[in-house]
């Protein structure tokens, strides 16, 4: 993670790192504490905290303080740029899947 300390990462840079993707997958299901993420991701607490700081700085996650606990939650709106970039690829795959469905239907109807 060195070299990133002085700037906010783009959503693409954030999701390029496998450990951050794993944390995002876990946070997609529900808000979690640092301890939960350490246990589930298998990284040390300092490494999880560094990743969370980077994601918080980019507003990809939010943090709620409850007594001594910090719970992190996904902010999916921060991924809108990635979603917009993926849109033409979704169209491509939808077209391909429609072709496959038509092909399979034709085969099913053949004697």
The 8 nearest C-alpha neighbors of each residue, nearest first, counted from 0:
[[1, 3, 2, 4, 50, 49, 53, 16],
 [0, 2, 3, 4, 5, 49, 6, 53],
 [1, 3, 4, 0, 5, 6, 8, 7],
 [2, 4, 1, 5, 6, 0, 8, 7],
 [5, 3, 2, 6, 1, 0, 7, 53],
 [4, 6, 3, 7, 2, 1, 8, 53],
 [7, 5, 3, 4, 8, 2, 56, 53],
 [6, 8, 57, 56, 9, 5, 53, 3],
 [9, 7, 12, 13, 57, 6, 10, 3],
 [8, 10, 12, 11, 13, 7, 57, 14],
 [9, 11, 13, 12, 78, 14, 8, 81],
 [12, 10, 9, 13, 14, 15, 81, 8],
 [13, 11, 15, 9, 10, 14, 8, 16],
 [12, 14, 10, 11, 15, 8, 16, 9],
 [13, 15, 16, 20, 11, 12, 10, 19],
 [14, 16, 12, 13, 11, 17, 20, 19],
 [15, 17, 14, 19, 18, 13, 20, 12],
 [18, 16, 20, 19, 21, 15, 14, 22],
 [19, 17, 21, 20, 16, 22, 40, 50],
 [18, 20, 22, 21, 17, 16, 23, 14],
 [21, 19, 17, 23, 18, 14, 22, 24],
 [20, 22, 18, 24, 19, 23, 17, 25],
 [23, 21, 19, 25, 24, 20, 26, 18],
 [24, 22, 26, 20, 25, 21, 27, 19],
 [25, 23, 21, 27, 22, 26, 20, 28],
 [24, 26, 22, 23, 27, 28, 21, 29],
 [27, 25, 23, 29, 28, 30, 73, 24],
 [26, 28, 24, 25, 29, 73, 23, 72],
 [27, 29, 26, 25, 24, 30, 23, 73],
 [28, 30, 26, 27, 31, 72, 25, 73],
 [31, 29, 72, 71, 26, 70, 32, 73],
 [32, 30, 70, 71, 35, 29, 26, 33],
 [31, 33, 70, 35, 34, 69, 71, 36],
 [32, 34, 36, 35, 37, 31, 47, 48],
 [35, 33, 37, 32, 36, 38, 44, 31],
 [36, 34, 32, 38, 33, 37, 31, 39],
 [35, 37, 39, 33, 38, 34, 40, 32],
 [38, 36, 34, 42, 41, 35, 40, 39],
 [37, 39, 35, 36, 41, 40, 34, 42],
 [38, 40, 36, 37, 41, 35, 25, 42],
 [41, 39, 37, 36, 42, 38, 21, 22],
 [40, 42, 38, 37, 39, 43, 36, 47],
 [43, 41, 37, 40, 46, 47, 44, 38],
 [42, 44, 46, 45, 37, 47, 41, 48],
 [43, 45, 47, 46, 37, 48, 42, 33],
 [46, 44, 48, 43, 47, 49, 42, 50],
 [47, 45, 49, 43, 48, 44, 42, 50],
 [46, 48, 44, 50, 49, 45, 51, 42],
 [47, 49, 51, 45, 46, 50, 44, 52],
 [50, 48, 52, 46, 51, 47, 45, 53],
 [49, 51, 47, 53, 52, 48, 54, 46],
 [52, 50, 54, 48, 49, 53, 55, 47],
 [51, 53, 55, 49, 54, 50, 56, 48],
 [54, 52, 56, 50, 51, 55, 49, 57],
 [53, 55, 51, 57, 59, 52, 56, 60],
 [54, 56, 58, 52, 60, 57, 53, 59],
 [57, 55, 53, 58, 54, 52, 7, 59],
 [56, 58, 54, 55, 59, 7, 8, 53],
 [59, 57, 55, 56, 60, 54, 77, 61],
 [58, 60, 74, 54, 77, 57, 55, 73],
 [61, 59, 73, 55, 74, 72, 58, 54],
 [60, 62, 72, 71, 55, 73, 74, 58],
 [61, 63, 71, 70, 69, 72, 64, 60],
 [64, 62, 70, 69, 65, 71, 61, 72],
 [63, 65, 69, 68, 66, 70, 62, 67],
 [64, 66, 68, 67, 69, 63, 70, 62],
 [67, 65, 68, 64, 69, 63, 70, 32],
 [66, 68, 65, 69, 64, 70, 63, 32],
 [69, 67, 65, 66, 64, 70, 32, 63],
 [68, 70, 64, 63, 32, 65, 62, 71],
 [71, 69, 32, 31, 63, 62, 30, 68],
 [70, 72, 62, 30, 31, 61, 32, 60],
 [73, 71, 30, 61, 60, 26, 62, 74],
 [72, 74, 60, 26, 75, 27, 59, 61],
 [73, 75, 60, 59, 76, 77, 72, 61],
 [76, 74, 77, 78, 73, 59, 79, 60],
 [75, 77, 78, 79, 74, 59, 80, 73],
 [76, 78, 59, 75, 79, 74, 58, 10],
 [79, 77, 76, 81, 80, 75, 10, 82],
 [80, 78, 82, 81, 76, 77, 83, 75],
 [79, 81, 83, 82, 78, 84, 10, 77],
 [82, 80, 84, 78, 79, 83, 85, 11],
 [81, 83, 79, 85, 80, 84, 78, 86],
 [84, 82, 80, 86, 85, 81, 79, 87],
 [83, 85, 81, 82, 86, 80, 87, 88],
 [86, 84, 82, 88, 83, 87, 81, 89],
 [85, 87, 89, 83, 88, 84, 82, 90],
 [88, 86, 90, 89, 85, 91, 84, 83],
 [89, 87, 91, 90, 85, 86, 92, 84],
 [88, 90, 86, 92, 91, 87, 93, 85],
 [89, 91, 87, 93, 88, 92, 94, 86],
 [92, 90, 88, 94, 89, 93, 87, 95],
 [93, 91, 95, 89, 94, 90, 96, 88],
 [92, 94, 90, 96, 95, 91, 89, 97],
 [95, 93, 97, 91, 92, 96, 90, 98],
 [96, 94, 92, 98, 97, 93, 99, 91],
 [95, 97, 99, 93, 98, 94, 92, 100],
 [96, 98, 100, 94, 95, 99, 93, 101],
 [99, 97, 95, 101, 96, 100, 102, 94],
 [98, 100, 96, 102, 97, 101, 103, 95],
 [99, 101, 97, 103, 102, 98, 104, 96],
 [102, 100, 104, 98, 99, 103, 105, 97],
 [103, 101, 99, 105, 100, 104, 98, 106],
 [104, 102, 106, 100, 105, 101, 99, 107],
 [103, 105, 107, 101, 106, 102, 100, 108],
 [106, 104, 102, 108, 103, 107, 101, 109],
 [105, 107, 103, 109, 108, 104, 102, 110],
 [106, 108, 104, 105, 109, 103, 110, 102],
 [109, 107, 105, 106, 104, 110, 103, 102],
 [108, 110, 106, 107, 105, 104, 103, 102],
 [109, 108, 107, 106, 105, 104, 103, 102]]
